[in-house]
Amino acid sequence: MNAQSVLATGGEEFKAPGPELFDFPPLFEGAPTWLTKPTVFAVFGALVVCAVFWSAFGNPKLVPRGMQNIGEMGYIFVRDQIGRPFLGKNTEQWMPVLMSLFFLIWMWNIFAVIPVIQFPIASHIAFPAVLAIAVYFIKVYLGIKNQGPVKYFTNLIPAGLPKPIYVLLVPIEYLSTFILAPFTHAVRLFANMFAGHMILAFFSLVGFWFIFEKPTALGFGVGIIGVIMTCLMTAFEMFIQFLQAFLFTMLAAMYIQSGLEAEH
Amino acid sequence: MITAASVLAAEENNPLIPHTYELVIGIFSFLVVVIVVGKILTPRIQKTLEERTEAIEGGLKRAEEVQEQARQTLEQYKAREKDAALEASNLRKKAEEQGAQIIAEAREQAQAEANRIVEAAKAQIEAERQQALQSLRAEIGAMSVELAGRVVGESLEDSARQSRVVDRFLEELEERARTQEQITS
């Protein structure tokens, strides 16, 4: 779709897709500016996650059948691989947040390789940012609530170091905990999805351009390579989509735990 | 011109600057998922998993209890069987002893009875023998006198002489019989 819009410019030269891949006009003439493809599919993704888990856990049975088995696999994965290593005995209480984060992000990421949709929602920074900010607020709120409004901030600084070290350590620690952590939390997911989408778009455009648009004897081989790379990168992207959802949720669990209990 | 336009567009849409409406949509989407999946559905599956754990643990515990019960019953049965075997062996021993005693008594009685019968028979035989002997003595006496009378051809009216002769003859007979008995015995 975007490839076609690039091609429609009528250039004779092959031109690699750029950041304009991520610009979407309103869905139709006269629609409000906020009604774009990313926003529609962001909500759609949320609804799909709700529907899938409703079919799994809407009426859970002691002896699971069908969707409940799949849902339980997901629940147990999040609980044992993400929750327990970081939250320990607090896992059960925070599972609602972890479940929501992991499956919403994964669904948004999966949209990158689903035909017709073919767009990772998280490649628009607003979506990862919202989630990272939510986790950030939870972290700070829990820290102040559980460790005290002063203690939380002093707990972050390890005691017993030589005085001059604190001159360096205190700013770095606060900078990393309160400014860099939420920023990298969001940007890590955003950048991965952004880059992945660019790579997929690039290779599929190479294939499309050299096989269909401007087929030449020399270019044909390049086109074939483009198609093969598109397939390989799609598989790789699917792995990255899962990995990034996993990482984002894992970091969320880590941050929540850092608010619940002092690390040092 | 194209490049200029795209550069302008890229500047307008810096990918690191979020659109406000996307932030709102993001919050909305996340809230929907948190409410439906987090608040409504996750507690349900947590409850179900807990119940399942309880059911399995309860089942295991019940199975253990039943096994323990079975083990106890088996032990009881074994103990009872042992008692029964002991009792049976005791009874058998007693019965054997009693049987042996009964047999011994019966044998003793039979022996006594046999002895008694033998004694009685002996006495009767002796009596009959005496009786026979006496009647024979008289008969043989008369017969032998008559025979002797006839052989000798003399009348033996004198009773005294007669009886002396007979007695002497009989004594000889008895003597003969005794020697015969001694030989046979």
Interface residues (C-beta under 8 A of the other chain):
Chain A: T9 G11 G18 P19 E20 F22 D23 T33 W34 P38 T39 A42 V43 G45 A46 L47 V49 C50 F53 W54 A56 F57 G58 P60 K61 L62 G71 E72 Y75 E92 M95 P96 V97 M99 S100 F103 L104 S123 H124 I125 A126 F127 A129 V130 L131 A134 V187 F190 F194
Chain B: I2 S6 A9 A10 N13 P15 L16 I17 P18 H19 Y21 E22 L23 V24 I25 G26 I27 F28 S29 F30 V32 V33 V34 V36 V37 G38 K39 L41 T42 P43 R44 I45 Q46 K47 T48 L49 E51 R52 A55
